[in-house]
């Protein structure tokens, strides 16, 4: 994680519904440009690189284990 930087402050992530094996997130891009981010989880590899167009929201749902914690988002 040390080599990955945080996205600009105009990109925000909102954790949503968490199931036993899944977790969904909304990634809001309020920036005037497209952003590329990954969702960072504590005990599992990060999500794939997600492309979020300018001024839009992307919904992402992924498989996770029970012990995983949401750590944030990083640029990719």
CHARMM internal coordinates of N, CA and C (Angstrom, degrees):
IC EDIT
DIST 1 N 1 CA 1.4519
DIST 1 CA 1 C 1.5242
ANGL 1 N 1 CA 1 C 111.20
DIST 1 C 2 N 1.2766
ANGL 1 CA 1 C 2 N 119.66
DIHE 1 N 1 CA 1 C 2 N -23.79
DIST 2 N 2 CA 1.4604
ANGL 1 C 2 N 2 CA 122.24
DIHE 1 CA 1 C 2 N 2 CA -175.15
DIST 2 CA 2 C 1.5231
ANGL 2 N 2 CA 2 C 112.56
DIHE 1 C 2 N 2 CA 2 C -59.71
DIST 2 C 3 N 1.3314
ANGL 2 CA 2 C 3 N 117.43
DIHE 2 N 2 CA 2 C 3 N -28.88
DIST 3 N 3 CA 1.4571
ANGL 2 C 3 N 3 CA 119.39
DIHE 2 CA 2 C 3 N 3 CA -178.14
DIST 3 CA 3 C 1.5207
ANGL 3 N 3 CA 3 C 112.95
DIHE 2 C 3 N 3 CA 3 C -90.28
DIST 3 C 4 N 1.3157
ANGL 3 CA 3 C 4 N 118.19
DIHE 3 N 3 CA 3 C 4 N -0.23
DIST 4 N 4 CA 1.4568
ANGL 3 C 4 N 4 CA 121.40
DIHE 3 CA 3 C 4 N 4 CA 179.96
DIST 4 CA 4 C 1.5196
ANGL 4 N 4 CA 4 C 109.17
DIHE 3 C 4 N 4 CA 4 C -105.32
DIST 4 C 5 N 1.3178
ANGL 4 CA 4 C 5 N 115.41
DIHE 4 N 4 CA 4 C 5 N 139.47
DIST 5 N 5 CA 1.4568
ANGL 4 C 5 N 5 CA 118.61
DIHE 4 CA 4 C 5 N 5 CA -178.15
DIST 5 CA 5 C 1.5209
ANGL 5 N 5 CA 5 C 110.76
DIHE 4 C 5 N 5 CA 5 C -106.40
DIST 5 C 6 N 1.2844
ANGL 5 CA 5 C 6 N 114.04
DIHE 5 N 5 CA 5 C 6 N 160.94
DIST 6 N 6 CA 1.4683
ANGL 5 C 6 N 6 CA 121.30
DIHE 5 CA 5 C 6 N 6 CA 178.38
DIST 6 CA 6 C 1.5243
ANGL 6 N 6 CA 6 C 108.60
DIHE 5 C 6 N 6 CA 6 C -76.63
DIST 6 C 7 N 1.3328
ANGL 6 CA 6 C 7 N 116.68
DIHE 6 N 6 CA 6 C 7 N 146.99
DIST 7 N 7 CA 1.4656
ANGL 6 C 7 N 7 CA 119.35
DIHE 6 CA 6 C 7 N 7 CA 177.11
DIST 7 CA 7 C 1.5285
ANGL 7 N 7 CA 7 C 110.60
DIHE 6 C 7 N 7 CA 7 C -71.28
DIST 7 C 8 N 1.3298
ANGL 7 CA 7 C 8 N 116.94
DIHE 7 N 7 CA 7 C 8 N 169.05
DIST 8 N 8 CA 1.4695
ANGL 7 C 8 N 8 CA 119.39
DIHE 7 CA 7 C 8 N 8 CA 178.31
DIST 8 CA 8 C 1.5321
ANGL 8 N 8 CA 8 C 111.16
DIHE 7 C 8 N 8 CA 8 C -61.52
DIST 8 C 9 N 1.3070
ANGL 8 CA 8 C 9 N 115.86
DIHE 8 N 8 CA 8 C 9 N 160.60
DIST 9 N 9 CA 1.4704
ANGL 8 C 9 N 9 CA 120.92
DIHE 8 CA 8 C 9 N 9 CA -176.00
DIST 9 CA 9 C 1.5249
ANGL 9 N 9 CA 9 C 113.34
DIHE 8 C 9 N 9 CA 9 C -65.94
DIST 9 C 10 N 1.3229
ANGL 9 CA 9 C 10 N 118.05
DIHE 9 N 9 CA 9 C 10 N -13.41
DIST 10 N 10 CA 1.4640
ANGL 9 C 10 N 10 CA 120.04
DIHE 9 CA 9 C 10 N 10 CA 178.22
DIST 10 CA 10 C 1.5357
ANGL 10 N 10 CA 10 C 111.55
DIHE 9 C 10 N 10 CA 10 C -80.56
DIST 10 C 11 N 1.3404
ANGL 10 CA 10 C 11 N 117.75
DIHE 10 N 10 CA 10 C 11 N -0.49
DIST 11 N 11 CA 1.4632
ANGL 10 C 11 N 11 CA 122.42
DIHE 10 CA 10 C 11 N 11 CA 174.84
DIST 11 CA 11 C 1.5224
ANGL 11 N 11 CA 11 C 107.88
DIHE 10 C 11 N 11 CA 11 C -108.70
DIST 11 C 12 N 1.3119
ANGL 11 CA 11 C 12 N 116.04
DIHE 11 N 11 CA 11 C 12 N 125.00
DIST 12 N 12 CA 1.4631
ANGL 11 C 12 N 12 CA 120.88
DIHE 11 CA 11 C 12 N 12 CA -178.54
DIST 12 CA 12 C 1.5228
ANGL 12 N 12 CA 12 C 109.18
DIHE 11 C 12 N 12 CA 12 C -131.63
DIST 12 C 13 N 1.3110
ANGL 12 CA 12 C 13 N 115.50
DIHE 12 N 12 CA 12 C 13 N 149.06
DIST 13 N 13 CA 1.4566
ANGL 12 C 13 N 13 CA 120.32
DIHE 12 CA 12 C 13 N 13 CA 177.20
DIST 13 CA 13 C 1.5262
ANGL 13 N 13 CA 13 C 108.41
DIHE 12 C 13 N 13 CA 13 C -118.55
DIST 13 C 14 N 1.3288
ANGL 13 CA 13 C 14 N 114.59
DIHE 13 N 13 CA 13 C 14 N 139.31
DIST 14 N 14 CA 1.4696
ANGL 13 C 14 N 14 CA 120.84
DIHE 13 CA 13 C 14 N 14 CA 178.90
DIST 14 CA 14 C 1.5193
ANGL 14 N 14 CA 14 C 108.08
DIHE 13 C 14 N 14 CA 14 C -122.37
DIST 14 C 15 N 1.3463
ANGL 14 CA 14 C 15 N 118.17
DIHE 14 N 14 CA 14 C 15 N 108.64
DIST 15 N 15 CA 1.4490
ANGL 14 C 15 N 15 CA 119.63
DIHE 14 CA 14 C 15 N 15 CA 174.02
DIST 15 CA 15 C 1.5248
ANGL 15 N 15 CA 15 C 109.28
DIHE 14 C 15 N 15 CA 15 C -61.94
DIST 15 C 16 N 1.3168
ANGL 15 CA 15 C 16 N 115.56
DIHE 15 N 15 CA 15 C 16 N 140.98
DIST 16 N 16 CA 1.4661
ANGL 15 C 16 N 16 CA 120.19
DIHE 15 CA 15 C 16 N 16 CA -178.20
DIST 16 CA 16 C 1.5219
ANGL 16 N 16 CA 16 C 108.43
DIHE 15 C 16 N 16 CA 16 C -120.19
DIST 16 C 17 N 1.2628
ANGL 16 CA 16 C 17 N 117.15
DIHE 16 N 16 CA 16 C 17 N -128.67
DIST 17 N 17 CA 1.4528
ANGL 16 C 17 N 17 CA 123.25
DIHE 16 CA 16 C 17 N 17 CA -174.02
DIST 17 CA 17 C 1.5256
ANGL 17 N 17 CA 17 C 111.73
DIHE 16 C 17 N 17 CA 17 C -70.37
DIST 17 C 18 N 1.3282
ANGL 17 CA 17 C 18 N 115.58
DIHE 17 N 17 CA 17 C 18 N 130.17
DIST 18 N 18 CA 1.4621
ANGL 17 C 18 N 18 CA 120.63
DIHE 17 CA 17 C 18 N 18 CA 176.32
DIST 18 CA 18 C 1.5137
ANGL 18 N 18 CA 18 C 108.18
DIHE 17 C 18 N 18 CA 18 C -115.44
DIST 18 C 19 N 1.3281
ANGL 18 CA 18 C 19 N 115.14
DIHE 18 N 18 CA 18 C 19 N 121.12
DIST 19 N 19 CA 1.4558
ANGL 18 C 19 N 19 CA 121.02
DIHE 18 CA 18 C 19 N 19 CA 175.74
DIST 19 CA 19 C 1.5171
ANGL 19 N 19 CA 19 C 109.76
DIHE 18 C 19 N 19 CA 19 C -99.70
DIST 19 C 20 N 1.3073
ANGL 19 CA 19 C 20 N 116.50
DIHE 19 N 19 CA 19 C 20 N -169.36
DIST 20 N 20 CA 1.4575
ANGL 19 C 20 N 20 CA 120.66
DIHE 19 CA 19 C 20 N 20 CA 179.43
DIST 20 CA 20 C 1.5251
ANGL 20 N 20 CA 20 C 110.41
DIHE 19 C 20 N 20 CA 20 C -65.70
DIST 20 C 21 N 1.3239
ANGL 20 CA 20 C 21 N 116.99
DIHE 20 N 20 CA 20 C 21 N -42.70
DIST 21 N 21 CA 1.4607
ANGL 20 C 21 N 21 CA 120.40
DIHE 20 CA 20 C 21 N 21 CA -177.04
DIST 21 CA 21 C 1.5299
ANGL 21 N 21 CA 21 C 113.59
DIHE 20 C 21 N 21 CA 21 C -120.98
DIST 21 C 22 N 1.3071
ANGL 21 CA 21 C 22 N 118.25
DIHE 21 N 21 CA 21 C 22 N 1.99
DIST 22 N 22 CA 1.4674
ANGL 21 C 22 N 22 CA 120.79
DIHE 21 CA 21 C 22 N 22 CA -178.35
DIST 22 CA 22 C 1.5263
ANGL 22 N 22 CA 22 C 110.41
DIHE 21 C 22 N 22 CA 22 C -132.10
DIST 22 C 23 N 1.3081
ANGL 22 CA 22 C 23 N 114.22
DIHE 22 N 22 CA 22 C 23 N 161.48
DIST 23 N 23 CA 1.4604
ANGL 22 C 23 N 23 CA 121.08
DIHE 22 CA 22 C 23 N 23 CA 176.67
DIST 23 CA 23 C 1.5129
ANGL 23 N 23 CA 23 C 106.01
DIHE 22 C 23 N 23 CA 23 C -149.25
DIST 23 C 24 N 1.3008
ANGL 23 CA 23 C 24 N 117.59
DIHE 23 N 23 CA 23 C 24 N 134.56
DIST 24 N 24 CA 1.4630
ANGL 23 C 24 N 24 CA 119.88
DIHE 23 CA 23 C 24 N 24 CA 178.17
DIST 24 CA 24 C 1.5297
ANGL 24 N 24 CA 24 C 109.74
DIHE 23 C 24 N 24 CA 24 C -113.86
DIST 24 C 25 N 1.3287
ANGL 24 CA 24 C 25 N 114.39
DIHE 24 N 24 CA 24 C 25 N 150.11
DIST 25 N 25 CA 1.4539
ANGL 24 C 25 N 25 CA 122.66
DIHE 24 CA 24 C 25 N 25 CA -177.84
DIST 25 CA 25 C 1.5222
ANGL 25 N 25 CA 25 C 109.87
DIHE 24 C 25 N 25 CA 25 C -136.34
DIST 25 C 26 N 1.3214
ANGL 25 CA 25 C 26 N 116.11
DIHE 25 N 25 CA 25 C 26 N 152.61
DIST 26 N 26 CA 1.4652
ANGL 25 C 26 N 26 CA 123.00
DIHE 25 CA 25 C 26 N 26 CA 170.96
DIST 26 CA 26 C 1.5337
ANGL 26 N 26 CA 26 C 105.72
DIHE 25 C 26 N 26 CA 26 C -113.44
DIST 26 C 27 N 1.3107
ANGL 26 CA 26 C 27 N 115.85
DIHE 26 N 26 CA 26 C 27 N 126.76
DIST 27 N 27 CA 1.4632
ANGL 26 C 27 N 27 CA 120.49
DIHE 26 CA 26 C 27 N 27 CA 177.59
DIST 27 CA 27 C 1.5172
ANGL 27 N 27 CA 27 C 107.33
DIHE 26 C 27 N 27 CA 27 C -109.67
DIST 27 C 28 N 1.3231
ANGL 27 CA 27 C 28 N 116.30
DIHE 27 N 27 CA 27 C 28 N 113.22
DIST 28 N 28 CA 1.4594
ANGL 27 C 28 N 28 CA 122.80
DIHE 27 CA 27 C 28 N 28 CA -178.49
DIST 28 CA 28 C 1.5231
ANGL 28 N 28 CA 28 C 109.53
DIHE 27 C 28 N 28 CA 28 C -96.42
DIST 28 C 29 N 1.3133
ANGL 28 CA 28 C 29 N 116.45
DIHE 28 N 28 CA 28 C 29 N 121.60
DIST 29 N 29 CA 1.4610
ANGL 28 C 29 N 29 CA 121.09
DIHE 28 CA 28 C 29 N 29 CA 176.47
DIST 29 CA 29 C 1.5223
ANGL 29 N 29 CA 29 C 108.63
DIHE 28 C 29 N 29 CA 29 C -107.73
DIST 29 C 30 N 1.3133
ANGL 29 CA 29 C 30 N 116.38
DIHE 29 N 29 CA 29 C 30 N 102.68
DIST 30 N 30 CA 1.4542
ANGL 29 C 30 N 30 CA 121.70
DIHE 29 CA 29 C 30 N 30 CA 176.77
DIST 30 CA 30 C 1.5138
ANGL 30 N 30 CA 30 C 112.29
DIHE 29 C 30 N 30 CA 30 C -92.70
DIST 30 C 31 N 1.3233
ANGL 30 CA 30 C 31 N 116.60
DIHE 30 N 30 CA 30 C 31 N 7.43
DIST 31 N 31 CA 1.4678
ANGL 30 C 31 N 31 CA 121.86
DIHE 30 CA 30 C 31 N 31 CA -178.88
DIST 31 CA 31 C 1.5314
ANGL 31 N 31 CA 31 C 110.83
DIHE 30 C 31 N 31 CA 31 C -79.71
DIST 31 C 32 N 1.3328
ANGL 31 CA 31 C 32 N 117.86
DIHE 31 N 31 CA 31 C 32 N 157.06
DIST 32 N 32 CA 1.4604
ANGL 31 C 32 N 32 CA 121.21
DIHE 31 CA 31 C 32 N 32 CA 177.41
DIST 32 CA 32 C 1.5371
ANGL 32 N 32 CA 32 C 112.55
DIHE 31 C 32 N 32 CA 32 C -79.58
DIST 32 C 33 N 1.3499
ANGL 32 CA 32 C 33 N 117.14
DIHE 32 N 32 CA 32 C 33 N 0.87
DIST 33 N 33 CA 1.4712
ANGL 32 C 33 N 33 CA 121.25
DIHE 32 CA 32 C 33 N 33 CA -179.85
DIST 33 CA 33 C 1.5286
ANGL 33 N 33 CA 33 C 109.96
DIHE 32 C 33 N 33 CA 33 C -129.28
DIST 33 C 34 N 1.3198
ANGL 33 CA 33 C 34 N 116.05
DIHE 33 N 33 CA 33 C 34 N 157.89
DIST 34 N 34 CA 1.4620
ANGL 33 C 34 N 34 CA 122.12
DIHE 33 CA 33 C 34 N 34 CA 175.06
DIST 34 CA 34 C 1.5181
ANGL 34 N 34 CA 34 C 109.37
DIHE 33 C 34 N 34 CA 34 C -64.23
DIST 34 C 35 N 1.3338
ANGL 34 CA 34 C 35 N 116.67
DIHE 34 N 34 CA 34 C 35 N 140.48
DIST 35 N 35 CA 1.4618
ANGL 34 C 35 N 35 CA 121.96
DIHE 34 CA 34 C 35 N 35 CA 179.33
DIST 35 CA 35 C 1.5220
ANGL 35 N 35 CA 35 C 109.63
DIHE 34 C 35 N 35 CA 35 C -120.79
DIST 35 C 36 N 1.3316
ANGL 35 CA 35 C 36 N 115.87
DIHE 35 N 35 CA 35 C 36 N 148.89
DIST 36 N 36 CA 1.4625
ANGL 35 C 36 N 36 CA 122.69
DIHE 35 CA 35 C 36 N 36 CA 177.89
DIST 36 CA 36 C 1.5251
ANGL 36 N 36 CA 36 C 107.10
DIHE 35 C 36 N 36 CA 36 C -119.24
DIST 36 C 37 N 1.3321
ANGL 36 CA 36 C 37 N 116.08
DIHE 36 N 36 CA 36 C 37 N 120.81
DIST 37 N 37 CA 1.4660
ANGL 36 C 37 N 37 CA 120.57
DIHE 36 CA 36 C 37 N 37 CA -176.79
DIST 37 CA 37 C 1.5281
ANGL 37 N 37 CA 37 C 111.23
DIHE 36 C 37 N 37 CA 37 C -138.62
DIST 37 C 38 N 1.3260
ANGL 37 CA 37 C 38 N 114.16
DIHE 37 N 37 CA 37 C 38 N 160.82
DIST 38 N 38 CA 1.4609
ANGL 37 C 38 N 38 CA 122.33
DIHE 37 CA 37 C 38 N 38 CA 171.95
DIST 38 CA 38 C 1.5141
ANGL 38 N 38 CA 38 C 107.95
DIHE 37 C 38 N 38 CA 38 C -123.31
DIST 38 C 39 N 1.3234
ANGL 38 CA 38 C 39 N 116.84
DIHE 38 N 38 CA 38 C 39 N 144.06
DIST 39 N 39 CA 1.4571
ANGL 38 C 39 N 39 CA 121.91
DIHE 38 CA 38 C 39 N 39 CA 172.99
DIST 39 CA 39 C 1.5166
ANGL 39 N 39 CA 39 C 107.28
DIHE 38 C 39 N 39 CA 39 C -84.53
DIST 39 C 40 N 1.3116
ANGL 39 CA 39 C 40 N 115.11
DIHE 39 N 39 CA 39 C 40 N 128.10
DIST 40 N 40 CA 1.4577
ANGL 39 C 40 N 40 CA 121.88
DIHE 39 CA 39 C 40 N 40 CA -174.81
DIST 40 CA 40 C 1.5305
ANGL 40 N 40 CA 40 C 109.45
DIHE 39 C 40 N 40 CA 40 C -100.71
DIST 40 C 41 N 1.3353
ANGL 40 CA 40 C 41 N 115.75
DIHE 40 N 40 CA 40 C 41 N 123.81
DIST 41 N 41 CA 1.4579
ANGL 40 C 41 N 41 CA 122.18
DIHE 40 CA 40 C 41 N 41 CA 179.23
DIST 41 CA 41 C 1.5290
ANGL 41 N 41 CA 41 C 108.87
DIHE 40 C 41 N 41 CA 41 C -117.68
DIST 41 C 42 N 1.3289
ANGL 41 CA 41 C 42 N 117.20
DIHE 41 N 41 CA 41 C 42 N 152.82
DIST 42 N 42 CA 1.4607
ANGL 41 C 42 N 42 CA 120.66
DIHE 41 CA 41 C 42 N 42 CA -172.67
DIST 42 CA 42 C 1.5228
ANGL 42 N 42 CA 42 C 114.74
DIHE 41 C 42 N 42 CA 42 C -75.12
DIST 42 C 43 N 1.3038
ANGL 42 CA 42 C 43 N 120.14
DIHE 42 N 42 CA 42 C 43 N -40.65
DIST 43 N 43 CA 1.4572
ANGL 42 C 43 N 43 CA 121.19
DIHE 42 CA 42 C 43 N 43 CA -174.13
DIST 43 CA 43 C 1.5248
ANGL 43 N 43 CA 43 C 112.67
DIHE 42 C 43 N 43 CA 43 C -120.24
DIST 43 C 44 N 1.2985
ANGL 43 CA 43 C 44 N 116.71
DIHE 43 N 43 CA 43 C 44 N 29.37
DIST 44 N 44 CA 1.4614
ANGL 43 C 44 N 44 CA 121.78
DIHE 43 CA 43 C 44 N 44 CA -178.25
DIST 44 CA 44 C 1.5222
ANGL 44 N 44 CA 44 C 106.96
DIHE 43 C 44 N 44 CA 44 C -153.41
DIST 44 C 45 N 1.3316
ANGL 44 CA 44 C 45 N 117.92
DIHE 44 N 44 CA 44 C 45 N 154.02
DIST 45 N 45 CA 1.4674
ANGL 44 C 45 N 45 CA 118.06
DIHE 44 CA 44 C 45 N 45 CA 176.03
DIST 45 CA 45 C 1.5265
ANGL 45 N 45 CA 45 C 110.93
DIHE 44 C 45 N 45 CA 45 C -58.53
DIST 45 C 46 N 1.3185
ANGL 45 CA 45 C 46 N 115.60
DIHE 45 N 45 CA 45 C 46 N 152.47
DIST 46 N 46 CA 1.4676
ANGL 45 C 46 N 46 CA 120.41
DIHE 45 CA 45 C 46 N 46 CA 176.24
DIST 46 CA 46 C 1.5232
ANGL 46 N 46 CA 46 C 109.91
DIHE 45 C 46 N 46 CA 46 C -60.53
DIST 46 C 47 N 1.3100
ANGL 46 CA 46 C 47 N 116.24
DIHE 46 N 46 CA 46 C 47 N 163.34
DIST 47 N 47 CA 1.4647
ANGL 46 C 47 N 47 CA 120.55
DIHE 46 CA 46 C 47 N 47 CA 175.63
DIST 47 CA 47 C 1.5258
ANGL 47 N 47 CA 47 C 109.37
DIHE 46 C 47 N 47 CA 47 C -64.49
DIST 47 C 48 N 1.3021
ANGL 47 CA 47 C 48 N 115.74
DIHE 47 N 47 CA 47 C 48 N 170.08
DIST 48 N 48 CA 1.4595
ANGL 47 C 48 N 48 CA 120.15
DIHE 47 CA 47 C 48 N 48 CA 170.90
DIST 48 CA 48 C 1.5285
ANGL 48 N 48 CA 48 C 108.54
DIHE 47 C 48 N 48 CA 48 C -64.71
DIST 48 C 49 N 1.3086
ANGL 48 CA 48 C 49 N 117.15
DIHE 48 N 48 CA 48 C 49 N 166.92
DIST 49 N 49 CA 1.4528
ANGL 48 C 49 N 49 CA 120.90
DIHE 48 CA 48 C 49 N 49 CA 178.21
DIST 49 CA 49 C 1.5342
ANGL 49 N 49 CA 49 C 108.22
DIHE 48 C 49 N 49 CA 49 C -70.02
DIST 49 C 50 N 1.3098
ANGL 49 CA 49 C 50 N 115.86
DIHE 49 N 49 CA 49 C 50 N 122.26
DIST 50 N 50 CA 1.4728
ANGL 49 C 50 N 50 CA 122.18
DIHE 49 CA 49 C 50 N 50 CA -177.52
DIST 50 CA 50 C 1.5196
ANGL 50 N 50 CA 50 C 109.05
DIHE 49 C 50 N 50 CA 50 C -103.89
DIST 50 C 51 N 1.2993
ANGL 50 CA 50 C 51 N 116.27
DIHE 50 N 50 CA 50 C 51 N 131.69
DIST 51 N 51 CA 1.4649
ANGL 50 C 51 N 51 CA 121.44
DIHE 50 CA 50 C 51 N 51 CA 179.27
DIST 51 CA 51 C 1.5227
ANGL 51 N 51 CA 51 C 107.80
DIHE 50 C 51 N 51 CA 51 C -101.38
DIST 51 C 52 N 1.3330
ANGL 51 CA 51 C 52 N 114.81
DIHE 51 N 51 CA 51 C 52 N 119.27
DIST 52 N 52 CA 1.4644
ANGL 51 C 52 N 52 CA 121.00
DIHE 51 CA 51 C 52 N 52 CA -177.48
DIST 52 CA 52 C 1.5250
ANGL 52 N 52 CA 52 C 108.08
DIHE 51 C 52 N 52 CA 52 C -114.65
DIST 52 C 53 N 1.3319
ANGL 52 CA 52 C 53 N 117.73
DIHE 52 N 52 CA 52 C 53 N 109.78
DIST 53 N 53 CA 1.4675
ANGL 52 C 53 N 53 CA 120.28
DIHE 52 CA 52 C 53 N 53 CA -179.75
DIST 53 CA 53 C 1.5276
ANGL 53 N 53 CA 53 C 111.85
DIHE 52 C 53 N 53 CA 53 C -59.80
DIST 53 C 54 N 1.3220
ANGL 53 CA 53 C 54 N 115.56
DIHE 53 N 53 CA 53 C 54 N 157.95
DIST 54 N 54 CA 1.4684
ANGL 53 C 54 N 54 CA 122.22
DIHE 53 CA 53 C 54 N 54 CA 178.53
DIST 54 CA 54 C 1.5230
ANGL 54 N 54 CA 54 C 110.93
DIHE 53 C 54 N 54 CA 54 C -55.92
DIST 54 C 55 N 1.3345
ANGL 54 CA 54 C 55 N 114.74
DIHE 54 N 54 CA 54 C 55 N 140.82
DIST 55 N 55 CA 1.4662
ANGL 54 C 55 N 55 CA 122.28
DIHE 54 CA 54 C 55 N 55 CA 174.55
DIST 55 CA 55 C 1.5278
ANGL 55 N 55 CA 55 C 112.62
DIHE 54 C 55 N 55 CA 55 C 53.76
DIST 55 C 56 N 1.3405
ANGL 55 CA 55 C 56 N 117.43
DIHE 55 N 55 CA 55 C 56 N 44.01
DIST 56 N 56 CA 1.4618
ANGL 55 C 56 N 56 CA 120.05
DIHE 55 CA 55 C 56 N 56 CA -179.95
DIST 56 CA 56 C 1.5232
ANGL 56 N 56 CA 56 C 110.62
DIHE 55 C 56 N 56 CA 56 C -145.42
DIST 56 C 57 N 1.3254
ANGL 56 CA 56 C 57 N 115.31
DIHE 56 N 56 CA 56 C 57 N 173.92
DIST 57 N 57 CA 1.4550
ANGL 56 C 57 N 57 CA 122.66
DIHE 56 CA 56 C 57 N 57 CA 178.36
DIST 57 CA 57 C 1.5128
ANGL 57 N 57 CA 57 C 108.96
DIHE 56 C 57 N 57 CA 57 C -122.32
DIST 57 C 58 N 1.3193
ANGL 57 CA 57 C 58 N 115.85
DIHE 57 N 57 CA 57 C 58 N 135.87
DIST 58 N 58 CA 1.4543
ANGL 57 C 58 N 58 CA 122.24
DIHE 57 CA 57 C 58 N 58 CA 176.21
DIST 58 CA 58 C 1.5131
ANGL 58 N 58 CA 58 C 108.03
DIHE 57 C 58 N 58 CA 58 C -113.90
DIST 58 C 59 N 1.3290
ANGL 58 CA 58 C 59 N 117.10
DIHE 58 N 58 CA 58 C 59 N 131.87
DIST 59 N 59 CA 1.4573
ANGL 58 C 59 N 59 CA 121.77
DIHE 58 CA 58 C 59 N 59 CA 175.27
DIST 59 CA 59 C 1.5171
ANGL 59 N 59 CA 59 C 108.23
DIHE 58 C 59 N 59 CA 59 C -98.29
DIST 59 C 60 N 1.3285
ANGL 59 CA 59 C 60 N 116.67
DIHE 59 N 59 CA 59 C 60 N 132.86
DIST 60 N 60 CA 1.4584
ANGL 59 C 60 N 60 CA 122.31
DIHE 59 CA 59 C 60 N 60 CA -179.74
DIST 60 CA 60 C 1.5150
ANGL 60 N 60 CA 60 C 109.02
DIHE 59 C 60 N 60 CA 60 C -131.20
DIST 60 C 61 N 1.3251
ANGL 60 CA 60 C 61 N 116.28
DIHE 60 N 60 CA 60 C 61 N 136.40
DIST 61 N 61 CA 1.4568
ANGL 60 C 61 N 61 CA 121.55
DIHE 60 CA 60 C 61 N 61 CA 176.41
DIST 61 CA 61 C 1.5171
ANGL 61 N 61 CA 61 C 107.30
DIHE 60 C 61 N 61 CA 61 C -131.33
DIST 61 C 62 N 1.3211
ANGL 61 CA 61 C 62 N 116.47
DIHE 61 N 61 CA 61 C 62 N 128.64
DIST 62 N 62 CA 1.4488
ANGL 61 C 62 N 62 CA 119.91
DIHE 61 CA 61 C 62 N 62 CA -177.78
DIST 62 CA 62 C 1.5108
ANGL 62 N 62 CA 62 C 112.21
DIHE 61 C 62 N 62 CA 62 C -135.58
DIST 62 C 63 N 1.3153
ANGL 62 CA 62 C 63 N 113.89
DIHE 62 N 62 CA 62 C 63 N 162.80
DIST 63 N 63 CA 1.4581
ANGL 62 C 63 N 63 CA 120.92
DIHE 62 CA 62 C 63 N 63 CA 176.52
DIST 63 CA 63 C 1.5105
ANGL 63 N 63 CA 63 C 109.68
DIHE 62 C 63 N 63 CA 63 C -81.34
DIST 63 C 64 N 1.3050
ANGL 63 CA 63 C 64 N 116.13
DIHE 63 N 63 CA 63 C 64 N 135.08
DIST 64 N 64 CA 1.4608
ANGL 63 C 64 N 64 CA 121.25
DIHE 63 CA 63 C 64 N 64 CA 177.11
DIST 64 CA 64 C 1.5178
ANGL 64 N 64 CA 64 C 108.62
DIHE 63 C 64 N 64 CA 64 C -141.97
DIST 64 C 65 N 1.3006
ANGL 64 CA 64 C 65 N 116.71
DIHE 64 N 64 CA 64 C 65 N 165.46
DIST 65 N 65 CA 1.4554
ANGL 64 C 65 N 65 CA 121.59
DIHE 64 CA 64 C 65 N 65 CA 174.35
DIST 65 CA 65 C 1.5205
ANGL 65 N 65 CA 65 C 109.91
DIHE 64 C 65 N 65 CA 65 C -95.00
DIST 65 C 66 N 1.3111
ANGL 65 CA 65 C 66 N 115.70
DIHE 65 N 65 CA 65 C 66 N 169.17
DIST 66 N 66 CA 1.4691
ANGL 65 C 66 N 66 CA 120.67
DIHE 65 CA 65 C 66 N 66 CA -177.90
DIST 66 CA 66 C 1.5262
ANGL 66 N 66 CA 66 C 113.28
DIHE 65 C 66 N 66 CA 66 C -63.12
DIST 66 C 67 N 1.3323
ANGL 66 CA 66 C 67 N 117.59
DIHE 66 N 66 CA 66 C 67 N -31.91
DIST 67 N 67 CA 1.4669
ANGL 66 C 67 N 67 CA 120.67
DIHE 66 CA 66 C 67 N 67 CA -175.79
DIST 67 CA 67 C 1.5257
ANGL 67 N 67 CA 67 C 113.24
DIHE 66 C 67 N 67 CA 67 C -82.32
DIST 67 C 68 N 1.3035
ANGL 67 CA 67 C 68 N 118.27
DIHE 67 N 67 CA 67 C 68 N -9.70
DIST 68 N 68 CA 1.4593
ANGL 67 C 68 N 68 CA 120.70
DIHE 67 CA 67 C 68 N 68 CA -175.81
DIST 68 CA 68 C 1.5142
ANGL 68 N 68 CA 68 C 112.43
DIHE 67 C 68 N 68 CA 68 C -67.63
DIST 68 C 69 N 1.3031
ANGL 68 CA 68 C 69 N 113.45
DIHE 68 N 68 CA 68 C 69 N 144.66
DIST 69 N 69 CA 1.4550
ANGL 68 C 69 N 69 CA 121.17
DIHE 68 CA 68 C 69 N 69 CA 174.49
DIST 69 CA 69 C 1.5231
ANGL 69 N 69 CA 69 C 108.30
DIHE 68 C 69 N 69 CA 69 C -124.94
DIST 69 C 70 N 1.3041
ANGL 69 CA 69 C 70 N 115.56
DIHE 69 N 69 CA 69 C 70 N 145.34
DIST 70 N 70 CA 1.4602
ANGL 69 C 70 N 70 CA 121.86
DIHE 69 CA 69 C 70 N 70 CA 176.36
DIST 70 CA 70 C 1.5240
ANGL 70 N 70 CA 70 C 107.72
DIHE 69 C 70 N 70 CA 70 C -76.40
DIST 70 C 71 N 1.3448
ANGL 70 CA 70 C 71 N 116.23
DIHE 70 N 70 CA 70 C 71 N 126.70
DIST 71 N 71 CA 1.4630
ANGL 70 C 71 N 71 CA 121.68
DIHE 70 CA 70 C 71 N 71 CA -178.54
DIST 71 CA 71 C 1.5181
ANGL 71 N 71 CA 71 C 113.09
DIHE 70 C 71 N 71 CA 71 C -102.93
DIST 71 C 72 N 1.3294
ANGL 71 CA 71 C 72 N 117.84
DIHE 71 N 71 CA 71 C 72 N -25.55
DIST 72 N 72 CA 1.4634
ANGL 71 C 72 N 72 CA 121.22
DIHE 71 CA 71 C 72 N 72 CA -178.75
DIST 72 CA 72 C 1.5149
ANGL 72 N 72 CA 72 C 110.14
DIHE 71 C 72 N 72 CA 72 C 141.60
DIST 72 C 73 N 1.3346
ANGL 72 CA 72 C 73 N 115.77
DIHE 72 N 72 CA 72 C 73 N -160.18
DIST 73 N 73 CA 1.4474
ANGL 72 C 73 N 73 CA 120.83
DIHE 72 CA 72 C 73 N 73 CA 176.08
DIST 73 CA 73 C 1.5263
ANGL 73 N 73 CA 73 C 108.69
DIHE 72 C 73 N 73 CA 73 C -127.53
DIST 73 C 74 N 1.3269
ANGL 73 CA 73 C 74 N 114.63
DIHE 73 N 73 CA 73 C 74 N 150.09
DIST 74 N 74 CA 1.4634
ANGL 73 C 74 N 74 CA 121.74
DIHE 73 CA 73 C 74 N 74 CA 178.67
DIST 74 CA 74 C 1.5231
ANGL 74 N 74 CA 74 C 108.38
DIHE 73 C 74 N 74 CA 74 C -131.88
DIST 74 C 75 N 1.3243
ANGL 74 CA 74 C 75 N 115.69
DIHE 74 N 74 CA 74 C 75 N 156.55
DIST 75 N 75 CA 1.4641
ANGL 74 C 75 N 75 CA 120.61
DIHE 74 CA 74 C 75 N 75 CA 176.97
DIST 75 CA 75 C 1.5248
ANGL 75 N 75 CA 75 C 109.79
DIHE 74 C 75 N 75 CA 75 C -73.03
DIST 75 C 76 N 1.3122
ANGL 75 CA 75 C 76 N 115.27
DIHE 75 N 75 CA 75 C 76 N 155.32
DIST 76 N 76 CA 1.4655
ANGL 75 C 76 N 76 CA 120.08
DIHE 75 CA 75 C 76 N 76 CA 175.10
DIST 76 CA 76 C 1.5218
ANGL 76 N 76 CA 76 C 109.75
DIHE 75 C 76 N 76 CA 76 C -141.07
END
COOR INIT
IC SEED 1 N 1 CA 1 C
IC BUILD
